[in-house]
Amino acid sequence: MSNSFVAASALTRFGNPRMRMPQHWQNATVTALADLTPTVREFCITPDTLAVQPQTPGSHLQVRLQIADDDTQTRSYSLVGEPNAASYRIAVKRMDAGRGGSRHMWQLTTGDRLIISEPNNYFPLSFDSDDYLLIAGGIGITPLISMAQALARHVERSHARVRFCYGARSTDELAYRDVLEAALGERLALFTRDANQQINFDAEIARLSATAQVYCCGPVPMLDALTAAWRAAGRPLQNLRFETFGNSGHVETQSFTVRLPRHQLELRVAAACSLLDALETAGVPVLYDCRRGECGLCAMDVIAVEGEIDHRDVFLSAHEKVASTRICACVSRVVGGITLDSAYRATA
């Protein structure tokens, strides 16, 4: 999945946000490609020197992309399926309205070169429950494939229950359907918009045991709806865990203005650029780690908003988003303009 540090809901943070982790970058080669759906392509990536590193369900890989001579971007993609000793697998959904990362990936061919990180996992799967519900929306399927496979084996040993709800726009967009059917059988439920089907979160939650855990990956509106249903059911928030892709929001991506009084700067953030990338390009120091709206390390104080913040993160609580006193610079955007306070303080 394109586009990581809280594997729990935005309302239930666990773990400690860290400074941006040092990465062990290495060269790698695209060794195989496969089109899974009309908009989802799988990439097999083989590192040049270091062996494929261990990975756990929910892990992701960071990829450095040279979009243009003056535009280097880092993208995070979930590792798909069970690991093998030779290569990593990721799947990328083509998003023409995005910031260019998916279009660049789709231009790659077998033999092309990449720079990749070692695997990291901010969305870990716990094996201490008796009941699991996995929910995926669209390309959000990618981190959940390995979870489904691991839980299928876990169920055989522990007699825990597992159910997987997978939603997509159409039947031909159900990537990895065959893999999931092989792992889960009748425990897999499919929902497609073209068949007027949608996941009933209230009903799915009602089926769960008191100690059940839910793992979800999908667009922000899906996560918002699931969180609301979970809260309404009075469920423990620490048992709702999710990951998102930060290119999805509530309004169409557009350019906006950002002002930083401490730096005496006014910037225009292009539609194809994140706020974080624009600040970095302008030389404004910003702490960050995940770049996916999950760790909260890049959250900045808002002085004023001339318009509306499109919060695309899963770190800030619903109350914080309504207050709009902070913004996660890596994924969230603005309709209009915004004035921000940074961590910069002039020295005497």
C-alpha atoms as a printed R data frame, in Angstrom:
    type eleno elety resid chain resno       x       y       z
1   ATOM     1    CA   MET     A     1   0.000   0.000   0.000
2   ATOM     2    CA   SER     A     2   1.291   3.337  -0.888
3   ATOM     3    CA   ASN     A     3   1.823   6.404   0.822
4   ATOM     4    CA   SER     A     4   3.498   4.550   9.222
5   ATOM     5    CA   PHE     A     5   3.633   4.947  13.486
6   ATOM     6    CA   VAL     A     6   0.460   4.064  15.193
7   ATOM     7    CA   ALA     A     7  -0.979   0.668  14.613
8   ATOM     8    CA   ALA     A     8  -3.941   1.528  16.787
9   ATOM     9    CA   SER     A     9  -6.756   3.945  16.225
10  ATOM    10    CA   ALA     A    10  -6.108   7.643  16.276
11  ATOM    11    CA   LEU     A    11  -7.840   7.729  19.615
12  ATOM    12    CA   THR     A    12  -5.738   5.018  21.189
13  ATOM    13    CA   ARG     A    13  -2.065   5.554  20.621
14  ATOM    14    CA   PHE     A    14   0.452   3.023  21.760
15  ATOM    15    CA   GLY     A    15   4.194   2.993  21.446
16  ATOM    16    CA   ASN     A    16   6.305   6.120  21.659
17  ATOM    17    CA   PRO     A    17   6.715   8.398  18.648
18  ATOM    18    CA   ARG     A    18  10.350   8.497  17.691
19  ATOM    19    CA   MET     A    19  12.631  10.709  15.739
20  ATOM    20    CA   ARG     A    20  12.796   9.694  12.129
21  ATOM    21    CA   MET     A    21  14.389   6.270  12.159
22  ATOM    22    CA   PRO     A    22  17.787   5.831  10.518
23  ATOM    23    CA   GLN     A    23  17.260   3.675   7.447
24  ATOM    24    CA   HIS     A    24  19.629   1.159   5.934
25  ATOM    25    CA   TRP     A    25  19.129   1.962   2.277
26  ATOM    26    CA   GLN     A    26  20.276  -0.341  -0.486
27  ATOM    27    CA   ASN     A    27  20.043  -0.728  -4.223
28  ATOM    28    CA   ALA     A    28  17.544  -3.168  -5.653
29  ATOM    29    CA   THR     A    29  16.136  -4.353  -8.965
30  ATOM    30    CA   VAL     A    30  12.587  -4.842 -10.197
31  ATOM    31    CA   THR     A    31  12.640  -8.530 -11.120
32  ATOM    32    CA   ALA     A    32   8.983  -9.202 -11.951
33  ATOM    33    CA   LEU     A    33   5.710  -7.374 -12.584
34  ATOM    34    CA   ALA     A    34   2.108  -8.568 -12.557
35  ATOM    35    CA   ASP     A    35  -1.128  -6.662 -13.146
36  ATOM    36    CA   LEU     A    36  -3.578  -7.857 -10.494
37  ATOM    37    CA   THR     A    37  -6.467  -5.576 -11.478
38  ATOM    38    CA   PRO     A    38  -6.903  -2.774 -14.024
39  ATOM    39    CA   THR     A    39  -5.397  -0.349 -11.470
40  ATOM    40    CA   VAL     A    40  -3.212  -2.496  -9.183
41  ATOM    41    CA   ARG     A    41   0.221  -3.787 -10.198
42  ATOM    42    CA   GLU     A    42   2.451  -6.082  -8.163
43  ATOM    43    CA   PHE     A    43   6.222  -5.572  -8.071
44  ATOM    44    CA   CYS     A    44   8.816  -8.167  -7.130
45  ATOM    45    CA   ILE     A    45  11.903  -6.325  -5.841
46  ATOM    46    CA   THR     A    46  15.232  -8.066  -5.276
47  ATOM    47    CA   PRO     A    47  17.956  -6.356  -3.203
48  ATOM    48    CA   ASP     A    48  21.442  -6.270  -4.704
49  ATOM    49    CA   THR     A    49  23.650  -7.152  -1.780
50  ATOM    50    CA   LEU     A    50  21.975  -7.523   1.610
51  ATOM    51    CA   ALA     A    51  19.778 -10.561   2.023
52  ATOM    52    CA   VAL     A    52  16.024 -10.118   2.265
53  ATOM    53    CA   GLN     A    53  15.397  -9.071   5.857
54  ATOM    54    CA   PRO     A    54  12.864 -10.718   8.180
55  ATOM    55    CA   GLN     A    55   9.373  -9.253   8.034
56  ATOM    56    CA   THR     A    56   6.274  -9.686  10.156
57  ATOM    57    CA   PRO     A    57   2.601  -9.271   9.174
58  ATOM    58    CA   GLY     A    58   1.884  -5.582   8.593
59  ATOM    59    CA   SER     A    59   5.439  -4.649   7.573
60  ATOM    60    CA   HIS     A    60   6.203  -2.076   4.907
61  ATOM    61    CA   LEU     A    61   9.099  -1.068   2.688
62  ATOM    62    CA   GLN     A    62  10.196   2.465   1.904
63  ATOM    63    CA   VAL     A    63  11.173   3.262  -1.675
64  ATOM    64    CA   ARG     A    64  13.037   6.341  -2.920
65  ATOM    65    CA   LEU     A    65  11.649   7.571  -6.213
66  ATOM    66    CA   GLN     A    66  13.341  10.034  -8.540
67  ATOM    67    CA   ILE     A    67  10.182  11.585  -9.964
68  ATOM    68    CA   ALA     A    68  12.164  14.328 -11.717
69  ATOM    69    CA   ASP     A    69  15.658  15.806 -11.576
70  ATOM    70    CA   ASP     A    70  14.602  18.098  -8.746
71  ATOM    71    CA   ASP     A    71  11.929  15.853  -7.203
72  ATOM    72    CA   THR     A    72  12.972  12.890  -5.058
73  ATOM    73    CA   GLN     A    73  10.131  11.369  -3.070
74  ATOM    74    CA   THR     A    74   9.980   8.609  -0.476
75  ATOM    75    CA   ARG     A    75   7.010   6.276  -0.614
76  ATOM    76    CA   SER     A    76   5.983   3.557   1.815
77  ATOM    77    CA   TYR     A    77   4.456   0.348   0.467
78  ATOM    78    CA   SER     A    78   3.100  -2.552   2.475
79  ATOM    79    CA   LEU     A    79   4.838  -5.868   1.953
80  ATOM    80    CA   VAL     A    80   2.417  -8.354   0.485
81  ATOM    81    CA   GLY     A    81   1.973 -11.917   1.597
82  ATOM    82    CA   GLU     A    82   4.322 -14.321   3.285
83  ATOM    83    CA   PRO     A    83   8.032 -13.536   2.991
84  ATOM    84    CA   ASN     A    84  10.459 -15.406   0.794
85  ATOM    85    CA   ALA     A    85  14.246 -15.499   0.870
86  ATOM    86    CA   ALA     A    86  14.815 -13.937  -2.554
87  ATOM    87    CA   SER     A    87  12.707 -10.814  -2.875
88  ATOM    88    CA   TYR     A    88  10.098  -8.417  -1.510
89  ATOM    89    CA   ARG     A    89   6.608  -8.018  -2.968
90  ATOM    90    CA   ILE     A    90   4.595  -4.809  -3.015
91  ATOM    91    CA   ALA     A    91   1.476  -3.733  -4.897
92  ATOM    92    CA   VAL     A    92   0.841  -0.213  -6.157
93  ATOM    93    CA   LYS     A    93  -2.492   1.275  -7.166
94  ATOM    94    CA   ARG     A    94  -2.261   3.750  -9.997
95  ATOM    95    CA   MET     A    95  -3.609   7.097  -8.797
96  ATOM    96    CA   ASP     A    96  -3.441   9.709 -11.505
97  ATOM    97    CA   ALA     A    97  -4.624  12.420  -9.108
98  ATOM    98    CA   GLY     A    98  -1.850  11.644  -6.626
99  ATOM    99    CA   ARG     A    99   1.575  13.219  -6.181
100 ATOM   100    CA   GLY     A   100   3.266  11.217  -8.900
101 ATOM   101    CA   GLY     A   101   4.621   8.258  -6.960
102 ATOM   102    CA   SER     A   102   2.222   5.663  -8.332
103 ATOM   103    CA   ARG     A   103   2.557   6.963 -11.897
104 ATOM   104    CA   HIS     A   104   6.322   6.716 -11.572
105 ATOM   105    CA   MET     A   105   6.128   3.163 -10.235
106 ATOM   106    CA   TRP     A   106   3.837   2.141 -13.087
107 ATOM   107    CA   GLN     A   107   6.438   3.374 -15.593
108 ATOM   108    CA   LEU     A   108   9.023   0.932 -14.255
109 ATOM   109    CA   THR     A   109   9.850  -2.234 -16.145
110 ATOM   110    CA   THR     A   110  11.703  -5.414 -15.271
111 ATOM   111    CA   GLY     A   111  15.362  -4.636 -14.696
112 ATOM   112    CA   ASP     A   112  14.828  -1.070 -13.517
113 ATOM   113    CA   ARG     A   113  16.681   0.059 -10.435
114 ATOM   114    CA   LEU     A   114  15.319   1.274  -7.093
115 ATOM   115    CA   ILE     A   115  16.631   2.359  -3.708
116 ATOM   116    CA   ILE     A   116  14.809   0.647  -0.851
117 ATOM   117    CA   SER     A   117  14.904   0.513   2.939
118 ATOM   118    CA   GLU     A   118  14.817  -2.490   5.194
119 ATOM   119    CA   PRO     A   119  11.332  -3.596   6.312
120 ATOM   120    CA   ASN     A   120   9.682  -1.767   9.212
121 ATOM   121    CA   ASN     A   121   6.430  -2.531  10.988
122 ATOM   122    CA   TYR     A   122   4.191   0.098  12.586
123 ATOM   123    CA   PHE     A   123   1.068  -2.020  12.107
124 ATOM   124    CA   PRO     A   124   1.904  -5.230  13.989
125 ATOM   125    CA   LEU     A   125  -0.462  -8.144  14.406
126 ATOM   126    CA   SER     A   126  -1.057  -9.430  17.924
127 ATOM   127    CA   PHE     A   127  -1.833 -13.095  18.538
128 ATOM   128    CA   ASP     A   128  -3.354 -12.705  22.000
129 ATOM   129    CA   SER     A   129  -7.050 -12.510  21.060
130 ATOM   130    CA   ASP     A   130  -9.699 -15.168  20.539
131 ATOM   131    CA   ASP     A   131 -11.520 -13.250  17.816
132 ATOM   132    CA   TYR     A   132 -10.306 -11.182  14.842
133 ATOM   133    CA   LEU     A   133 -11.984  -9.026  12.239
134 ATOM   134    CA   LEU     A   134  -9.913  -7.793   9.305
135 ATOM   135    CA   ILE     A   135 -11.356  -5.030   7.114
136 ATOM   136    CA   ALA     A   136  -9.845  -3.774   3.855
137 ATOM   137    CA   GLY     A   137 -10.955  -1.082   1.461
138 ATOM   138    CA   GLY     A   138  -9.424  -1.002  -2.027
139 ATOM   139    CA   ILE     A   139  -5.639  -0.939  -2.032
140 ATOM   140    CA   GLY     A   140  -5.850  -1.182   1.763
141 ATOM   141    CA   ILE     A   141  -5.830  -4.925   1.147
142 ATOM   142    CA   THR     A   142  -2.029  -5.046   0.931
143 ATOM   143    CA   PRO     A   143  -0.965  -5.080   4.621
144 ATOM   144    CA   LEU     A   144  -3.797  -7.457   5.494
145 ATOM   145    CA   ILE     A   145  -2.805 -10.288   3.145
146 ATOM   146    CA   SER     A   146   0.033 -11.459   5.398
147 ATOM   147    CA   MET     A   147  -2.198 -10.980   8.469
148 ATOM   148    CA   ALA     A   148  -4.881 -13.198   6.953
149 ATOM   149    CA   GLN     A   149  -2.362 -15.906   6.121
150 ATOM   150    CA   ALA     A   150  -0.803 -15.769   9.573
151 ATOM   151    CA   LEU     A   151  -4.183 -15.837  11.307
152 ATOM   152    CA   ALA     A   152  -5.328 -18.786   9.204
153 ATOM   153    CA   ARG     A   153  -2.442 -20.782  10.680
154 ATOM   154    CA   HIS     A   154  -3.056 -19.309  14.139
155 ATOM   155    CA   VAL     A   155  -6.700 -20.390  14.077
156 ATOM   156    CA   GLU     A   156  -5.713 -23.986  13.437
157 ATOM   157    CA   ARG     A   157  -3.593 -23.995  16.594
158 ATOM   158    CA   SER     A   158  -5.613 -21.788  18.937
159 ATOM   159    CA   HIS     A   159  -9.235 -22.192  17.758
160 ATOM   160    CA   ALA     A   160  -9.561 -18.399  17.577
161 ATOM   161    CA   ARG     A   161 -12.112 -16.948  15.163
162 ATOM   162    CA   VAL     A   162 -11.274 -14.775  12.182
163 ATOM   163    CA   ARG     A   163 -13.417 -12.991   9.611
164 ATOM   164    CA   PHE     A   164 -12.257 -10.820   6.716
165 ATOM   165    CA   CYS     A   165 -14.431  -8.117   5.104
166 ATOM   166    CA   TYR     A   166 -13.001  -6.825   1.824
167 ATOM   167    CA   GLY     A   167 -14.607  -3.977  -0.093
168 ATOM   168    CA   ALA     A   168 -13.744  -2.587  -3.532
169 ATOM   169    CA   ARG     A   169 -15.336  -0.523  -6.273
170 ATOM   170    CA   SER     A   170 -15.965  -3.541  -8.497
171 ATOM   171    CA   THR     A   171 -15.341  -7.266  -8.705
172 ATOM   172    CA   ASP     A   172 -12.399  -6.798 -11.071
173 ATOM   173    CA   GLU     A   173 -10.719  -4.562  -8.453
174 ATOM   174    CA   LEU     A   174 -10.617  -7.301  -5.776
175 ATOM   175    CA   ALA     A   175  -6.851  -7.799  -5.823
176 ATOM   176    CA   TYR     A   176  -5.602 -10.985  -4.165
177 ATOM   177    CA   ARG     A   177  -9.081 -12.442  -3.957
178 ATOM   178    CA   ASP     A   178  -7.749 -15.893  -4.868
179 ATOM   179    CA   VAL     A   179  -5.040 -15.708  -2.190
180 ATOM   180    CA   LEU     A   180  -7.568 -14.761   0.477
181 ATOM   181    CA   GLU     A   181 -10.044 -17.432  -0.586
182 ATOM   182    CA   ALA     A   182  -7.309 -20.049  -0.353
183 ATOM   183    CA   ALA     A   183  -6.321 -18.900   3.136
184 ATOM   184    CA   LEU     A   184  -9.743 -18.177   4.631
185 ATOM   185    CA   GLY     A   185 -12.432 -19.911   2.604
186 ATOM   186    CA   GLU     A   186 -15.907 -19.004   3.902
187 ATOM   187    CA   ARG     A   187 -14.416 -16.649   6.468
188 ATOM   188    CA   LEU     A   188 -13.898 -14.140   3.639
189 ATOM   189    CA   ALA     A   189 -16.782 -11.752   2.829
190 ATOM   190    CA   LEU     A   190 -16.587  -9.620  -0.329
191 ATOM   191    CA   PHE     A   191 -18.381  -6.309  -0.950
192 ATOM   192    CA   THR     A   192 -18.381  -4.310  -4.184
193 ATOM   193    CA   ARG     A   193 -19.863  -0.919  -4.883
194 ATOM   194    CA   ASP     A   194 -21.049  -1.867  -8.367
195 ATOM   195    CA   ALA     A   195 -23.261  -4.525  -6.731
196 ATOM   196    CA   ASN     A   196 -24.589  -1.962  -4.210
197 ATOM   197    CA   GLN     A   197 -22.869  -3.802  -1.375
198 ATOM   198    CA   GLN     A   198 -21.173  -2.167   1.586
199 ATOM   199    CA   ILE     A   199 -19.746  -3.358   4.872
200 ATOM   200    CA   ASN     A   200 -22.176  -2.910   7.774
201 ATOM   201    CA   PHE     A   201 -19.782  -1.960  10.560
202 ATOM   202    CA   ASP     A   202 -22.462  -2.051  13.267
203 ATOM   203    CA   ALA     A   203 -23.455  -5.605  12.347
204 ATOM   204    CA   GLU     A   204 -19.870  -6.808  12.019
205 ATOM   205    CA   ILE     A   205 -18.928  -5.382  15.415
206 ATOM   206    CA   ALA     A   206 -22.013  -6.935  17.032
207 ATOM   207    CA   ARG     A   207 -20.805 -10.399  16.006
208 ATOM   208    CA   LEU     A   208 -17.502 -10.036  17.839
209 ATOM   209    CA   SER     A   209 -16.545 -11.310  21.263
210 ATOM   210    CA   ALA     A   210 -15.791  -8.815  24.042
211 ATOM   211    CA   THR     A   211 -12.026  -9.203  23.553
212 ATOM   212    CA   ALA     A   212 -12.006  -9.158  19.746
213 ATOM   213    CA   GLN     A   213  -9.425  -7.153  17.828
214 ATOM   214    CA   VAL     A   214 -10.091  -5.335  14.570
215 ATOM   215    CA   TYR     A   215  -7.437  -4.531  11.978
216 ATOM   216    CA   CYS     A   216  -8.421  -2.207   9.152
217 ATOM   217    CA   CYS     A   217  -6.721  -0.485   6.248
218 ATOM   218    CA   GLY     A   218  -8.513   1.770   3.820
219 ATOM   219    CA   PRO     A   219  -9.386   5.361   2.944
220 ATOM   220    CA   VAL     A   220  -9.990   7.946   5.664
221 ATOM   221    CA   PRO     A   221 -13.816   7.991   5.298
222 ATOM   222    CA   MET     A   222 -13.872   4.222   5.937
223 ATOM   223    CA   LEU     A   223 -11.723   4.584   9.033
224 ATOM   224    CA   ASP     A   224 -13.882   7.439  10.304
225 ATOM   225    CA   ALA     A   225 -17.049   5.364   9.894
226 ATOM   226    CA   LEU     A   226 -15.493   2.321  11.555
227 ATOM   227    CA   THR     A   227 -14.224   4.404  14.466
228 ATOM   228    CA   ALA     A   228 -17.674   5.934  14.988
229 ATOM   229    CA   ALA     A   229 -19.307   2.496  14.995
230 ATOM   230    CA   TRP     A   230 -16.684   1.114  17.367
231 ATOM   231    CA   ARG     A   231 -17.171   3.982  19.797
232 ATOM   232    CA   ALA     A   232 -20.955   3.697  19.615
233 ATOM   233    CA   ALA     A   233 -20.678   0.005  20.507
234 ATOM   234    CA   GLY     A   234 -18.669   0.901  23.624
235 ATOM   235    CA   ARG     A   235 -15.735  -1.219  22.514
236 ATOM   236    CA   PRO     A   236 -12.233  -0.758  24.009
237 ATOM   237    CA   LEU     A   237 -10.406   1.606  21.678
238 ATOM   238    CA   GLN     A   238  -7.088  -0.186  22.064
239 ATOM   239    CA   ASN     A   239  -8.587  -3.152  20.203
240 ATOM   240    CA   LEU     A   240  -9.268  -1.101  17.059
241 ATOM   241    CA   ARG     A   241  -6.113  -0.865  15.009
242 ATOM   242    CA   PHE     A   242  -5.671   0.535  11.563
243 ATOM   243    CA   GLU     A   243  -3.438   1.898   8.883
244 ATOM   244    CA   THR     A   244  -4.314   4.303   6.112
245 ATOM   245    CA   PHE     A   245  -2.955   5.665   2.872
246 ATOM   246    CA   GLY     A   246  -2.576   9.400   3.219
247 ATOM   247    CA   ASN     A   247  -3.566  10.359  -0.325
248 ATOM   248    CA   SER     A   248  -7.247   9.916   0.491
249 ATOM   249    CA   GLY     A   249  -9.155  12.812   1.968
250 ATOM   250    CA   HIS     A   250 -12.594  14.300   2.300
251 ATOM   251    CA   VAL     A   251 -12.139  16.853  -0.479
252 ATOM   252    CA   GLU     A   252 -10.331  16.848  -3.809
253 ATOM   253    CA   THR     A   253  -6.594  17.476  -3.600
254 ATOM   254    CA   GLN     A   254  -5.725  21.058  -4.517
255 ATOM   255    CA   SER     A   255  -2.990  23.619  -4.005
256 ATOM   256    CA   PHE     A   256  -2.996  25.852  -0.936
257 ATOM   257    CA   THR     A   257  -1.015  28.607   0.770
258 ATOM   258    CA   VAL     A   258   0.993  28.193   3.969
259 ATOM   259    CA   ARG     A   259   2.507  31.030   5.994
260 ATOM   260    CA   LEU     A   260   5.246  30.619   8.599
261 ATOM   261    CA   PRO     A   261   5.769  33.882  10.530
262 ATOM   262    CA   ARG     A   262   8.858  32.630  12.402
263 ATOM   263    CA   HIS     A   263  10.605  32.021   9.083
264 ATOM   264    CA   GLN     A   264   9.058  35.035   7.354
265 ATOM   265    CA   LEU     A   265   7.931  32.680   4.607
266 ATOM   266    CA   GLU     A   266   4.838  32.226   2.497
267 ATOM   267    CA   LEU     A   267   4.706  29.093   0.346
268 ATOM   268    CA   ARG     A   268   2.365  27.681  -2.233
269 ATOM   269    CA   VAL     A   269   1.904  23.930  -1.777
270 ATOM   270    CA   ALA     A   270   1.141  22.377  -5.149
271 ATOM   271    CA   ALA     A   271  -1.550  19.732  -5.499
272 ATOM   272    CA   ALA     A   272   1.132  17.183  -6.395
273 ATOM   273    CA   CYS     A   273   3.217  18.023  -3.292
274 ATOM   274    CA   SER     A   274   2.664  17.301   0.401
275 ATOM   275    CA   LEU     A   275   2.903  20.039   3.011
276 ATOM   276    CA   LEU     A   276   5.849  18.205   4.556
277 ATOM   277    CA   ASP     A   277   7.724  18.041   1.254
278 ATOM   278    CA   ALA     A   278   7.059  21.733   0.586
279 ATOM   279    CA   LEU     A   279   8.400  22.699   4.007
280 ATOM   280    CA   GLU     A   280  11.503  20.550   3.571
281 ATOM   281    CA   THR     A   281  12.170  22.032   0.141
282 ATOM   282    CA   ALA     A   282  11.924  25.527   1.647
283 ATOM   283    CA   GLY     A   283  14.432  24.587   4.358
284 ATOM   284    CA   VAL     A   284  11.935  24.493   7.223
285 ATOM   285    CA   PRO     A   285  12.949  21.747   9.699
286 ATOM   286    CA   VAL     A   286  10.101  19.332  10.445
287 ATOM   287    CA   LEU     A   287  10.262  16.200  12.571
288 ATOM   288    CA   TYR     A   288   8.664  13.170  10.974
289 ATOM   289    CA   ASP     A   289   8.807   9.417  10.762
290 ATOM   290    CA   CYS     A   290   6.002   7.534   9.035
291 ATOM   291    CA   ARG     A   291   4.949  10.001   6.317
292 ATOM   292    CA   ARG     A   292   1.525   8.331   6.374
293 ATOM   293    CA   GLY     A   293  -0.376  10.282   9.041
294 ATOM   294    CA   GLU     A   294  -0.016   7.669  11.754
295 ATOM   295    CA   CYS     A   295   2.833   8.579  14.105
296 ATOM   296    CA   GLY     A   296   1.952  12.221  14.782
297 ATOM   297    CA   LEU     A   297   5.582  13.279  14.900
298 ATOM   298    CA   CYS     A   298   5.105  15.850  12.134
299 ATOM   299    CA   ALA     A   299   2.046  17.486  13.758
300 ATOM   300    CA   MET     A   300   2.429  21.283  13.704
301 ATOM   301    CA   ASP     A   301   0.604  24.005  15.634
302 ATOM   302    CA   VAL     A   302  -1.964  25.962  13.650
303 ATOM   303    CA   ILE     A   303  -2.095  29.712  14.227
304 ATOM   304    CA   ALA     A   304  -4.895  30.455  11.768
305 ATOM   305    CA   VAL     A   305  -6.877  28.829   8.970
306 ATOM   306    CA   GLU     A   306  -8.340  30.731   6.064
307 ATOM   307    CA   GLY     A   307 -10.606  27.976   4.823
308 ATOM   308    CA   GLU     A   308 -10.682  24.374   6.029
309 ATOM   309    CA   ILE     A   309  -8.193  21.680   6.990
310 ATOM   310    CA   ASP     A   310  -8.696  18.332   5.259
311 ATOM   311    CA   HIS     A   311  -7.380  16.054   8.012
312 ATOM   312    CA   ARG     A   312  -6.109  12.878   6.345
313 ATOM   313    CA   ASP     A   313  -4.279  11.413   9.335
314 ATOM   314    CA   VAL     A   314  -5.310   8.763  11.836
315 ATOM   315    CA   PHE     A   315  -3.281  10.240  14.689
316 ATOM   316    CA   LEU     A   316  -5.322  13.246  15.803
317 ATOM   317    CA   SER     A   317  -8.528  12.520  17.681
318 ATOM   318    CA   ALA     A   318 -11.920  13.542  16.321
319 ATOM   319    CA   HIS     A   319 -11.980  16.397  18.864
320 ATOM   320    CA   GLU     A   320  -8.541  17.613  17.756
321 ATOM   321    CA   LYS     A   321  -9.583  17.534  14.115
322 ATOM   322    CA   VAL     A   322 -12.667  19.625  14.819
323 ATOM   323    CA   ALA     A   323 -10.578  22.110  16.817
324 ATOM   324    CA   SER     A   324  -8.038  22.311  13.950
325 ATOM   325    CA   THR     A   325  -5.270  23.534  16.236
326 ATOM   326    CA   ARG     A   326  -2.780  21.036  14.784
327 ATOM   327    CA   ILE     A   327  -2.135  19.513  11.388
328 ATOM   328    CA   CYS     A   328  -0.122  16.430  10.398
329 ATOM   329    CA   ALA     A   329   2.125  17.871   7.706
330 ATOM   330    CA   CYS     A   330   2.875  14.589   5.971
331 ATOM   331    CA   VAL     A   331  -0.628  13.863   4.649
332 ATOM   332    CA   SER     A   332  -3.196  16.498   5.633
333 ATOM   333    CA   ARG     A   333  -4.024  19.411   3.362
334 ATOM   334    CA   VAL     A   334  -5.931  22.668   3.335
335 ATOM   335    CA   VAL     A   335  -8.677  24.215   1.253
336 ATOM   336    CA   GLY     A   336  -7.584  27.853   1.204
337 ATOM   337    CA   GLY     A   337  -4.651  28.906   3.370
338 ATOM   338    CA   ILE     A   338  -3.058  28.188   6.732
339 ATOM   339    CA   THR     A   339  -0.633  29.888   9.104
340 ATOM   340    CA   LEU     A   340   1.637  27.555  11.059
341 ATOM   341    CA   ASP     A   341   4.010  27.747  13.979
342 ATOM   342    CA   SER     A   342   7.130  25.631  13.588
343 ATOM   343    CA   ALA     A   343   9.610  24.318  16.130
344 ATOM   344    CA   TYR     A   344  12.148  26.863  14.904
345 ATOM   345    CA   ARG     A   345  13.345  29.380  17.473
346 ATOM   346    CA   ALA     A   346  16.000  31.959  16.655
347 ATOM   347    CA   THR     A   347  19.125  31.739  18.785
348 ATOM   348    CA   ALA     A   348  20.576  34.798  20.444
